[in-house]
Amino acid sequence: MDWIPTLADREGPVYRRIVEALTADIASGRLRRGQQLPTHRALAKALDIDLTTVTRAYAEARQRGLTEARVGQGTFVSESMSQPRQADAPRLEFDLSMNLPPQPMEADLEGRITRGITAIQREVGFAAHLNYREPGGSENERDVAAQWLRSRIPDAHGDRLVICPGTQNALFNMLMALTSPGDVVLTETLTYPGIKAAAAYTGVRLVGVPMDDKGVLPDALDSACRRHAPKAVYLIPTIHNPTTATMPQQRRREVADILRANSALLLEDDAYGALEPSAMPLASLVPERTYFAASLSKCIAPGLRVSFLMTPDRDSAGRLAAALRASVQMPAFLMVALVTRWLEDGSAEAIIGAIRDEATARQKLAAEVLARHAFSRHPNGHHIWIPLPRNWSRTEFASHVQRQGLAIVTAETFSVEETQPHAIRVSLGAASSRSELVRALEILATALISSAATTRVV
């Protein structure tokens, strides 16, 4: 057998010692993701224990998300650390609607969280991170974050940076601090739903600017700036949500020139930038006019609620820190301390690298399963953008695949104009494993070649 756990140096019930050995061997790399484990009977014989003990151990391991059972094949080391869904939970079998980063075993996210939190407790204790503090982060935390951003924004400095509890909060605070009700903010015709929600609450009017497969069109942006005199321009130039468009360098220069010529502020959402580090942010080209939000939600995990907002100058940083105080007081500084440690010791880059590799592998799977269908993608991105066949309406298609247990998102969710493209967004990272993703994509592939007339419920 490939794996026999060592139990002699562990305490407690035998089934629990098997689970603990399994956990340790996954963390150490002795067991690799997707590796097949011995059958219940074979492991019971090797350890000279009864079969029910092994069955209980494997059930506990599966409940913890360490393993997955494949019908007719056996038990395998899980492809991710995502917890399995409860059987009685009223959820879809495949929810690919939320744009989440995958959590491959190689990222060791749970292990890194455990070790990092333990180190913080040992070195300084928790008390310092559980009290009220100045919003925006300490000087050291801001300097560490700025140093991390400096590979992409050469003049990033801590005194211009505000640490926020997620980019959604940063967007809301920017609109509150920089705009007034009725002001116009330009954005791509399709954009992140979060900016739509923030604009609705703050009374800001979003105006869409046409885009192509390389991002916002420079001439259209220039014309819209001249026509609307916007208070700001909100753009996602790297792995655009939802279309996956990434601006080439020449277009970034053209957009920067247009922003400068029209004295327009830029709100740059860099949610996916860490997945494509070669893409130079617009903030590096027009730093004096840019509010740059770099989130960890899409490159590490959304639950950390840590985002770095680089502002044009110190005064702007102070203004945004005041807005942060008014909205949520401060970020969760225990999480900020953990992220700061990861940025300093290289853990953040290791996690991001593992997630980027997993995203690339999932994109390849999507290309294989959906080989007969055209769609837009970025090789390191978490989502794909699929035009629908003419015989389907967006609503009918979404309803049809939902009846098959699959959730996706249709174009109107992202549109700021009345006319929406005939397309859907599918989030590859949301699947708990590659095998689950393949099953979900097979449902999608079948639906794309089906006729709406024959599948519609009467």
N, C-alpha and C positions, 0 to 999 in steps of 0.2 A: 504494500500500500504506500501511496505517496505521503500520507500524513498519519502519524500516531502521536497523540498529545502526551506530554509529560505531566503526570498528575502527582507524583510523590512529594514535590515541594510546595503543594498547595493544600489549603485547609477547607473544610466544609463538605457538604454533600458531594458525591461523585459527579452527579450531573452538572452541578455548578462549577466544579473544577474543570470539567471538559469545556464548558463555555468560556471560562477565564483563560484556559490554554489557547482556545481558538482565537479569542480577542488578542492575546499577546502575540501569537504567531502571525496574525494579519498585520498588526502594527509593526512588527519587526521585519516583515517582508518575506518570512518563511512561506507564508501562504499568499498567493497572488490573486488579484481580482479575477473572478470567473473560473477559478480552479475547482475541479470536481473533488468532493470529499468522499471518504469511504462510505459504503452503504451502512445502514444501521447494524445489520447482522455482522458485517465484516469488522466493524469497529468494536462491537461487543465481544467478538471472538478474540481480537487482538489484545484487548484490555482485560479479558477474562472477567467480564461483568455481564449482568443480565441485559436483555434486549430493551426492556422498558426504560432502563436508565439512559441508554443512548437516545431512545426516542424522545424522552423528556428533555435531554440536553439539546438535541437538534431543534425541538419546538421552541425552547427558550432562546436559542441563537437566532432563529428566524424572527421571533417576536422583537428582538433587539435590532433587527435589521442587518445582522452579520451574514446571514445566508439567505438563499432563495431556493425554493424547490421547483423543479421543472418536471412537468408531468411526463412520465415514461423515460426520463433521463437520470434523475437523481437529485442530490443536493449539491449546491455550488456556493462558493464564496460570493457574497453579494457584489454587484458592480458599483454600488454606491452606499453611502451611509444614511440615505433617506430611510425613515421609518416606514414599514409597510402599512398599508391602509387597514383599518379595522374592518372585519367582515360585516358588522352591523352598521357601519357609518354610511349615511345617505349621500354617497359621493359617486361621481362618475368613475368608471374604470380607468379611463385615460383622460386626464385633464391637461391639455396642452395649450390652455388659454393664458396662463400666467408666464411671463418671461423670466424664468428663474435660471440661475447658473446651475449646472449639474454638480454633484458632489462625489467625485470619484474617490475611491479608496486611497489613491496616491496622494491626495491632498491632505489626508489625515486630519481633517478639520476638527473633529471631536477630540482627538488626542491632543492637538495643538491648543485647543481651548482649555482643556483640563490642565495641561502642563503650564500654560501661560498664566491662568488664574491662580494656580498653586504657587508659582514663582512670585507673583505680585503679593499674595498673602504672606509668603515667607520673608520677602525683602522689605516691604513697607507696610503691610497690613491693608485691610480694606477701608478702614475708617476715613482715610484721606480722600478716598474716591466716592464716599457715600454722603458727603456733606454738600451744602450749597457752595458753588464756586462761580468765578466770573464766567460769563458766557463766552463761547468761542474758543476755549482751550487755553492752557498755560503757554507761556513763552516757549518752553522746551517742546511741548507737544506740537505747537504750530511750526517750530523750526524743523522738527523731524519730518512732518508732513510736507513742508516746502522742499526739503532736501529730496524726498521721494519724487516729487513732481518735477524737479529740476532737470531730469533727463529729457523731458518733453517740453518744459517751459523754462528756458535757461535763466530768466530773471525772477523766478519764483522766490519769494521771501516770506518768512513767518509773520512779519508785521503787517502784511497785506492779506493774511489768511484767516478765515473764520471756520472753526470746526462745527458742523451742524449735525443734528440727528436725522440724517438722510437728505437726499437731494430734493424730495418733495417739500420738506420744510424750507430748504434754501430757496426754492422757486417761489413759494408763497411769501417768504420774507422779502425777496427781491421785488416782487410786485407791490407789496405793501410799502416798501421804503422808496422805490424809484418811480412809481406811477400813481395816478389819481383815477378815480372812476371816470370812465369815458375815454381814457387814453387808448391809443392804438398800439398794439404790439404785433409785429410781423412774425410769421413763422412759416415753415413749409406747409403746403396744402394738406399734407398728412403729418401728424405729429403725435407726440407722447400724450396720452389722455390726462396725465397728471397736470400738465400746463393748462389744459382746457378746464379742469376742475378749479385750479387756483385762479385762473382768469375770471371764471364765473363768480367766485366768491368775492373777488376784489373789484368787480365791475369793469374790468379791462376788456376791450374788444380785440379779439384775435382776428387778423386778416391773413389769409393764406396766400403764399407766393408759389407759383408753379415750379416744379422740379422735374428732373429726369433721373436716369439711373446713376448719375454722378452727384446728385444733391440739388440744392436750390439753384435756379438759373440766374446767373449774374445780371443779365439785362433786365429780367423781370424784377429782381430785387432792387436794382437801381430805380426803375420806374415806380415801384411801390413806395420806396423811400421818398421820392419826390412828390408823389401824389398824397401820401398819408401823413408825412412828417411824424413817423412813429416815435414813441418814447423809448422803445427798445426793439431789438430783433432777437428772437429766440431760435436757435439752430442746433441740430444734432448732426454734425458733419462726419462723424465716424460711426459706422455700422448703424445707420439711421433706423429708428423705430417708427414705422414698421417695415419700411421698404428694403432695408439692409444696405442702401446706397452709402458709399464712402467717397468723399470728395477727393479728387486728385490734387496734387500740390498746386498746380497752376490755377485751378479754380479757387482754391483757398486764398491765393494771393489776390485774385480778382475780387473776391468777396471782401477781403480785408480793405482793399483800396476803396470799394464802394461804401463800406461802413465809415471809413475815415472821411471821405469826401462829403458824406451826408451828415456827419457829426452824430451818428447813431450809436447808441450803446448796444453791446452784444451780450446776450445771455447764452453762454455756450454750455450745453449739457453733454458732458463727457462720460456718460454712464458706461460706455463700452470701450473707451479709449485704451484701457489697460490690456484689452484683448488684441489690440492692433497698435503696439507701441511705436511702430515706424511712422504712423500718421501724425504729422505735426499739428498740434492744436491751433486753431485760429488765434487763441490767446497769445501764442508766441509771435504772431505777426502784428497784432494790434492790441498790445497789453494795456495801453492807456485808456481803452474804451471797453474792456472785456471783464465780465463777471463769469468766471470759469468754475463750474461745479464738477468735481471728480468724485464719483460715488464708488463705494465698495460693494454695493448691492448686487451688481451684475458680474463682478469679477471675483468676489469671495462669497458673501452671503448677505441677503437683505436684512436678516435679523440683527446684525451688528448695529445698524442705524448709525453709521458713521459716514460723513461726506465732507470733503474739503472744498471750501469756496474761496478761490483766489480772486481778489478784488483789484481795481486799478491802482489804489493808493491807500495810505493809512487811514485817511478820513473816511473813505468808503468802507473800509473794514470796521471802523468804529460804528458807523451808521448801521451796518448789517448786524453787528454784535448787539446793538441796542434793540433791533427788530427781533432778534433771536430771544433776547430776554423777555420781550413783551409777549411773544407767542408761546414759547415752551420753557422759558427760563434758562435752560442749558441742555447740552447733550448728556447722555448717560456716561459719566466719566469713567466708570469701571470698564466699559467697552472701549472707550477712547484709550485708556491705559493699556488694554490688551492689544489693540491695533497698533499703538505706538511701539510697543515691544516687538511686534511682528515686523514692523517697518525697519526697526533697527537691527534685528538679528537675521534678517533675510527670509523669515517664515512667510511673509506676505508674498514675496516673489515666487517662492516655492509653491504656495497654494494657487496663485494665479496661473503659474505655468502648468500645473496639473489640470486645472479647470480649462485652460486654453486648449490643451492637448485633447481633453475629453470632448470639448466643443467641436474640434476639428474631426474627431472620429465620428461623432454623431452627424455632422454635415455629410460625411462620406456615406454613411448609412442611408441618409435621406436621399442622396443622389442615386443610390442603387435601387431603393424601393420605389422611388418616384421617377425612375428613368424615362418613362413614357410621357412625363408631364413637364412643362416649362415652369420654372419658378426662379425667383431671385434669392441669392444667398451671399453670405460672406463666409469664407472658409473657417474663420474663428468665431463666428457669431452664434448666438443661442436661438435664433429664429429664422424662418424662411417666409417669403411673401409669394403667394400662389394666385395667379389669375384663374378665375373659375370659367368652366365651359359655358357657352351661351345658353345651353338648355337648363342651367340651374340659376335660380335667383339666390342671392346671398342668404336670405332668411330660410329658404327651403333647404339649402345645402347644410347650413348650420343645424337646423332641426333634424335633418336626416342623419348626419353623423352622430348627433347627440343621442338619437335613439339606438345607435350602435355602441354607445358608451364612450364617445369621444367628444371633447369640448375644444373648440377653436374660437378665434375672434374674427369678426367680419370688419370690412373697411370703414364703415360709418363710425366705429368707435374712435378712429384716429382722425377723421376728417374735420376741418374747420370751415369747409365750404358746403354748399347744398349738394353739389354733384360729387359722388364718391366713385372710385374705381371699383370694378367688379372683381374683388379679390379678397383673400383671407390671410391672416397671419397665424402661423403654427409655431409654437415654442418647443424646440427640441430638448432644451435643458430641463423642462418640467418633468419628463419621464424619470421614474426612479432608477431605471437601468436601461442598458442598450436593448436588451431583449424586449422590455416593455415598450420601448420606443418603436421597435420594428413592428410589433403587433399593432400599435396605434397607427403607424404610417400605412400598414397594409389595409386597414379600414379606410383610410383616407384615399389611397390609390384606387381601391375598388369603387368608392363613391364618385371619384372624378371621372370614371369611364361609364358610370351608370346614367340612365335616363331619368330625369326628374319625374316624368309622367308615370313611370313604372314603379317608382319607389315612394311616391307621395302617399301619405295616409289619407284615406277618404273618410 
